[in-house]
Amino acid sequence: MISSVYSIEGDKLVRKNKTCPKCGPGVFMAQHKDRMSCGKCGYTEKIN
């Protein structure tokens, strides 16, 4: 599960998913087939 959210680049741990613009750092948006959504506040962005 951790490997699906983070990747290791050299000595750094890098987040793969976008953070929620409303909730701020530390809250990831879930990536679905046609959208990205925040599980905390419900903010959704459509992917073209």
Beta strands, then each sheet from edge to edge (+ up, - down):
strand 1: 6-9
strand 2: 12-15
strand 3: 29-31
strand 4: 35-38
strand 5: 44-46
sheet 1: 1+ 2-
sheet 2: 3+ 4- 5+
end
